[in-house]
Amino acid sequence: MLDATQVEELICIVSAMDRDAVIDKLLTLRAGFPVDFSPAFLDRTPLDRLRHILIALCMQTSQLPVDEVAAGV
């Protein structure tokens, strides 16, 4: 489980990500359960909702989007 500081960091990282970065993370995030998004769903879903889904997945898997953390975003 992420602690409060990590959750805050996660929200800051994901809120700064553009649509392509969010979609890339949704498609490549490793989870202990199947996660499958159709291209149509990803294309028509508003960016804020995709960010919300990514945050929920990261919290569920206790992961931060590592590439953005390493890049200092």
Contacts in CASP RR format, 6 or more apart in sequence:
PFRMAT RR
TARGET T0000
AUTHOR 0000-0000-0000
METHOD contacts of the structure
MODEL  1
MLDATQVEELICIVSAMDRDAVIDKLLTLRAGFPVDFSPAFLDRTPLDRL
RHILIALCMQTSQLPVDEVAAGV
1 62 0 8 1.000
2 10 0 8 1.000
2 58 0 8 1.000
2 59 0 8 1.000
2 62 0 8 1.000
2 64 0 8 1.000
6 64 0 8 1.000
7 59 0 8 1.000
9 64 0 8 1.000
9 69 0 8 1.000
10 55 0 8 1.000
10 58 0 8 1.000
10 59 0 8 1.000
10 64 0 8 1.000
10 65 0 8 1.000
11 55 0 8 1.000
13 64 0 8 1.000
13 65 0 8 1.000
13 68 0 8 1.000
13 69 0 8 1.000
13 73 0 8 1.000
14 22 0 8 1.000
14 51 0 8 1.000
14 54 0 8 1.000
14 55 0 8 1.000
14 58 0 8 1.000
14 65 0 8 1.000
15 51 0 8 1.000
16 68 0 8 1.000
16 73 0 8 1.000
17 25 0 8 1.000
17 51 0 8 1.000
17 54 0 8 1.000
17 65 0 8 1.000
17 68 0 8 1.000
17 73 0 8 1.000
19 47 0 8 1.000
19 50 0 8 1.000
21 68 0 8 1.000
22 47 0 8 1.000
22 50 0 8 1.000
22 51 0 8 1.000
22 54 0 8 1.000
23 42 0 8 1.000
23 50 0 8 1.000
25 54 0 8 1.000
25 65 0 8 1.000
26 35 0 8 1.000
26 37 0 8 1.000
26 42 0 8 1.000
26 50 0 8 1.000
26 53 0 8 1.000
26 54 0 8 1.000
26 57 0 8 1.000
27 37 0 8 1.000
29 35 0 8 1.000
29 54 0 8 1.000
29 57 0 8 1.000
29 58 0 8 1.000
29 61 0 8 1.000
29 63 0 8 1.000
29 65 0 8 1.000
30 61 0 8 1.000
30 63 0 8 1.000
31 57 0 8 1.000
31 60 0 8 1.000
31 61 0 8 1.000
32 61 0 8 1.000
35 57 0 8 1.000
42 50 0 8 1.000
54 65 0 8 1.000
58 64 0 8 1.000
58 65 0 8 1.000
END
